[in-house]
Amino acid sequence: MKIDFILPDIGEGIVECELVEWHIQEGESVQEDQPVADVMTDKALVEITAMHTGKVTRHYWKKGEIAKVGQPLFEIDVDQDTAEAEQQQSEEPQKAPAQAAQPEVSKQATADSTKAASPRTSDKALATPAVRRMARELDLDLSQVQGSGKEGRVLKEDLLPYQQGQQTLASQQPAASGQDRSEPIKGVKAAMARQMQDAYSTIPHFTYAEEVDVTELEALRKQLKPDFEREGLRLSLMPFMMKAIALAVQEYPVLNSRVNADCTEITYLADVNVGMAADTPLGLLVPNVKQVQNKSLKEITAEINQLTDAARQGKLPPDSMKGGSISISNIGVIGGTVATPIINKPEVAIVALGRIQELPRFNAQGEVVARQLMNISWSGDHRVIDGATMARFCNIWKSYLEQPARMLVDLR
C-alpha cells in the first residue's frame, strides 16, 4: 500500500526548504531510517530518513525546488499493515494544515497539483516551479506580473513579453566577450545576508584592535599536542582562546550579555557559549561550544573538532547554532591580519583573529628577538559597551593568552 511522507515542521517557524539531493530514486527500495533526501533550510542542511521499509514510488519535488512543510515529500510503497497503522496515527493531523493553508484552491487546481505536483501557492503569487525559474532568470518579481490563469496564476505566456523585451534590448547592445550570470541568493546565504544586514543596521559597532604575543601559548600547544593526538584530538589555539574568554568575562560580564530590541533591558548570561564562524559549503555559519566556563581544555577541543568536521560536511546540527553568547572569527587561517567583524546578533561582542606572524621585538634587556604575534580585532555593541570597558576586558583576555600559566590560577 502506498502512503505519503509528509514534510514535518523542522522547527523555528520554518515553512519551506530547498530539496538539495535525492539519495533514493523513484523505484528504489529503502530501509527504515535510511536517508532518502537532503533538504536545506535557512539554518542548516537536514537529512530526511525513511519512516518505513519499502519502495520509494514517487518524488513530489525535484532537486532545487522549494518543498513546503505539511505537504508530501515522497511516496513510499509499504506492506498493508504498516500503511494502515501509519494512516490511523497521522493521516488526519497531516491533512489539517494542508487544507487550512489552501482553503480557496479550486478543485481543478487540486487535481493539477495531484497530477503534476508542481502548482504551489506563495505569499504573493501562484505559479509553477518552471514559471518561477523563468521569472528568476528574467529578474522579475512575480507579484508584479498579472497572471492570466485561474485565480490569477501566472503562466509562462504571461512572461513572454518580458522575455522578448530583454531579447530586443540585448540585440541593441554591443557584443560582449562574456555573459553576465545571475543566481538567486537562498538558503544559508540568504539567512546570513538578512542577519548581517539586521545586525549592522541596528547595532552601533565600534572596533578595538590589539596585538597579542602568542609565543608562549604556541609553545604550550606544541607541548600538549602529542597527548591530545593520542586521544584522536586536533589541538589548535582556539580552545585556549575560548577558555580565556570564559575567564575574562567573569571580570566584565557585559561582554557576555544581550539587550532587548529597544535597549531598555540588559541580560547577563550565566553560560559562556562561544561561537566560531565557520566557512562551510553552505555559507557562513556560527556554531558554538556550550558552557565553556565548565569544560576542560580537552572537552572544548573535542567539541571544536566535532563541529569543524560537521561544518566541512555541511551537516551542522541546528542546535549547535542556537544560544551563542560571544563569537570568534578566525580569519587568520585563510589570511589577513586585521578585520572589522560584524556582531552575531543578539550577542554584543565578537573578535577576529589575524594570522600569526614572526616579527622582531625588543625584550626586557633591549635585545631584538623573534616573537610570534597575532593581531586581533574586537567589535562591540556601543549601546552597552564603551571603549574603556572593551580595552580593560581585552587586557585581561590578552594576559591569559600571553602568559597561559595564569589561566591555572583562575580555573574552576
N, C-alpha and C positions, 0 to 999 in steps of 0.2 A: 504494500500500500504506500502511496506517495504522500508525503507531508512536507510542508514548507518550514524552513528555518527562518524565524523572524529576527531581524537585526535588533539586538537588545539595546537598552539605554546604557551607553558606555560610561556615562557619568558626567558631572559638572555641566549639565544643561546642553550637552552635545546632541544635536538633532540630525546631523548628517555626517558622512565621512566618505573619503575617496577610496574606491576599490583599487588597491595597488597591485595585487597579484593573486591569481588563482593557482593554488597548489594542486587541486584535484579538478580535472577537466570533466566535462559532461560525459557520462557513460562509464566513468572510472569508479571502482569500488573504494570505500573509505571505512576505516575503523573508528570506533568511538574514541573521542578525544584527539583524533588525528587532525593536524592543521589543514583547513580547507582553503582559507583565504587570508590575506593581509589587508587591513583597511587602515587608513591614516586619518586621524582627527587633527584638529589644530594644536594638539598637545603631543601626540606620540603615535607610533606605529603599534597597532593592536592586532594580535593573532586570533583569528576566529577558528574554533575547532568544531568537529562534528559532534552532535549530541547523541547519535546512534551509529551503529554499524549498518552499512547498506551501500547503495549506489547513488552517486550524485547524478540526477537526471536532467537538471536544468539550472543554468545560471540566469538570475534575473537582471544582473548588471554586468556590463563589460568593463574591462580594465580601463581605468581613467575616468569612469563615470562616478557620479556622486550618489551613493546609496543613502536611503532615508531610514532613520530609526523607526521601528514599528512596522516596517514593510518587509516582505520576503527578500532574503538574500540569495538563497538557493533552495532547490527542491531535492529531497532525498527519498529513495525508494527503500522502505524497510519492511520487516515482516508484519503481519496483520495485528498481532497482539501488542507489539511496540507502538504501532501507529495509533491504535485505539486509546492506549494509555496516554500517549502524548496529547491527543486531541482533547481528552477529558480534562487534563490538567491545565492546558494552556490555550485552547482554541478561543474561548470567549474573552479572556483578558487581552489576548493579542488582537482580536478583531476590533475591540472597542476603540483604541486610539486611532486605528486606521480609518474607521468610519467617522470618528469625530473630526479628523483632520480634513476630510473631504465631503462635507455634508451636501455640497451643491453640485458635485460632479454628476454629469448626466449618465444614463445607462449606456449610451454609445461610448462615452469616454471610458467608462469602466470596462466595457468589452474590449476596447482598443488596448487598454492597459494590460488586461489579462492575456490578450493575444500576443502583443509585441513587447510588453514590459518596458516600454520606453516613455510614453507621455507621463510627465510628472509635474506637480504644481510647485510653485515657489512663492515667495512673499510678493513678487512684483509681476511675474509674467508666467503664462503657460506655454511650454514649448518642449519639443523632444530633444534628447541629447545631441542629435545631429544638427538641429537648428541652433542650439546653444553654442556648439562648437563653431559653427559658421559665423555666429554673431561675434564670438571672441576673436576669430581671425579678422573680422571686419572692424574690430574695436567698437562694437555697438552696444549700447545699453538696451536690452530687450524691453525694459519697462517703458521706453520711449517710442517703441515701434507699435503701430496699430495692427493688431492681429486680425486676420480675415477668417480664421477658423471658428469652430463652435466655442462659445463662451469666451471669445477673444483670444483663442490660441494662436500664437504666432507660427506661421507656416514658412517653409523655405521660399515660397513665391513672394512673401512679404519682404524678404531681404534682398531679392534680386535687384531692385532699383539701386540699393546702396552699393551692391557689388559692381553693377555696371558703372555707377558714378565713380568708384575708385579706379576701375579699369580705364575710364576715359581720362581721369586726372593723371594716372600713371603714364598713359601714352603721350601726354603733353610734356612730361618731364624729360630731361636729357638722360641718356642711358647711363646707368651706374655700373661700376666694376663689380659690385656685390649687391646683396639684397638684405634689407633690414629684416630682423626676425623678432616677433613678439610672442610672449607666452604669458599665461595667467600666473599671478602670484597667489599661491594657495597653500593649504596645509600648515605645516610648522612655520614656513617662511612668512605666510600671511599673518599668523599669530604673532611672530616676532616683530613684524612691521607695526602691527597695532600696539603691541606692548611698548616698543621703543618710542613710538610717537606719543603715546599717552604719558609715559614716564618723563620724557624730555619737555613736554608742553605743560605739565602740571607740577613738576618738581624743580625748584630753582637750584641748579647744580653749581658746585664750585669744586675745583681740583687742587689737591695738595701733593706736591712731588717731593721725593726724598731719595737719598742714595743709601743703600744698605750693604754693608760689608758681610758677605756670606762665606768668607774663607773658612772660619771655624765650623760653621754649620755644614758646609760641604765636606769637610774632613770627617765630621761625625757621621754624616750619611754614608760615606765610603767605609767607615769602620763598622757600621751596623749592617751594611748591605749583605754580606755573606750569611749572617744569621737569618735575615728575612728571606733570602733566596732559598734556604734550606726548607722553609715552610711554603715555598711557592709564591712568595710575595715580591713585588717590584717596589722598592723603596725610592721615592723621589723626595724633593724638598717640600712638596705640597702638604704632607701630613704635619710637618713642623710648622708651616705657615698657618695651618688651621688651628693647631693646638695653641700657638702663640696668640692668635686672635681670641680664642676662648679664655685665655688667661688675662689678656689686656682689657677685655670688655668688663671684667669684674671691677676694674677701676673706673671705667667710663661706659656704663650700661646704655647710655643714649645711642651708642653705635649699634646696639643690638635691640633696636626698638622699631615701632611703626606708629604712624599717626593716622587719624581718620581723614575722610575726604576733605572736610573743611578746616582741618588742622586746629581743632578745638580740644583734642584729647590725644595724649601720647600713651602708648602701652609698652612697658619694659618687659621684654620676653624672657621667660625663665630658661628656655633651652637655646643653645647656640647651634643653629643648624646652618652650616657653612656651605654655600653653593659654589660650584665651579663651572664656569662657562665652558661648554663642550662644542667643538666644531664637528657636527655629525653629518652623515649623508643626507639627513632630512633638513638640516639647517641648524641654527644656533639653539641649543637647549641648555638649561641650567639645573642639573640635578644637584641635590645637596646631601651632605653627610649629617645625619641627625644626632643631636646631643653630643657634640664634640667634647663638651666640658666633662662628660662622664666616661669617655673612652680612652683606652691606651693608644700609644702610637701604633702598635701592631694592629689593633682593631680598626683604627682610622685608615691605615694603609690597605687593609683587606677590603674595606668598603669602597675606597677610591678605586682600587683595581677592578672590582666588580662593576662599578658604574662606568668606568672608562671602557671596559670590554663591551658592555651593553650599548654604550653610545656609538662605538665603532660599527656595531652591527645594526644600528638604527632601531634597537629594541629596548630602550629605556622604559622601565615600568612607570606608569603615570604617578604613582605615589612618591617616586624619587624626586619629582619636581614640585612637590607641594610643601609648604611650610618653611621655606627658606627664610633666614633672618639677616644674613650678611653674605656677600659674594666675593669670589676671587676670579679674575680673568687673567689667565696665563698666556699673554701674547708672546712671551719670550721664547716659547718652544718653536714658534714659527719665525719670529724676527722682530726687530724694533726694540726700542729702549723706553720710550715714553708714550703713554696713551691717555686719553681723557674718557674713561669708561662711563657708560650711561647706567644709572642705578636701576636695579631689577625691582621695580615697584611691586609690593609696598614696602620693600626694605628702604633703609635710609643711608646705606653706605656700600661702596664696592671698591676693590683695589685691583689695579692692573699691574702684573709683574712683567718687567722687561727681561731681556736676555742677560745672562751673566757674562761679564767681560773681565778679562785680566788686565788691570791697569796699574800704573805706578802710583804709589802714595808714600808719604813720609811717615815713618814710625816715630815712637816717643823719643828716640835718640837723634832724630833729624835725618835718618838714613832713608834712601829711596828703596822701597820694597814692592814686590808684585803682590797685589791683592785681588780677590775675586769680588767684583762689585755688581750690584743689581739696582737699576732704577725702578722705583715703584711710584705709582700714581693713585692716590685716593680721591674718589669723588664722593661728596657728601650732600645731604639734603640741607640746604641753608636755612630752611624753616626751623629746624630743631638742632642743627649742629653749626657752631661757628668755627672760624679758622683756628682760634686758640685751642679749643677743645680737640679738634682734629689733630693739631700738632702735638699736643700732650699725649693723646692716645697713641699716635704713631711712634712717638719716642719710646713708650713702654713696649709696644709691639716690636719695634726695631731692636731694643735692648735684648729681648729674648732670642732674636734671630742671630744677633752678633755675638752673644755670649750664651749659647744654648744650655750650658750647665745651670744658668739661672732659672730655667724652667723647673728644675727639680725642687727648688725652694718652694714654689707655689703650687706644684701639682697635688691633686687630691685623689 
